[in-house]
């Protein structure tokens, strides 16, 4: 007998794996940031699915999901600022060029 949560967990696992592959294999900074966002969205899907389909449905998963979305927005803002600084200093958006903190 399959659970009601199984399709959500399968989708979240697929999204997380795609994001992990993108974060570890790509060299473009924007693609890495998008991959991390995809991984965080997979976590949000898990949180909401478990909160909604659990033994005692509650708003806890939705609240944690809102905190995760807030952290993801802050991470994206800081990440884009770092990428802009990297592009201004090195002339490229390649994350392999971020090997030193000096100019």
Secondary structure, 3 states (H helix, E strand, C coil): CCCCCHHHHHHHHHHHHHHHHHHHHCCEHHHHHHHHHHHHHHHHHHHHHHHHHCCCCCCHHHHHHHHHHHHHHHHHHHHHHHHHHHHHHHCCCEHHHCCCCCC
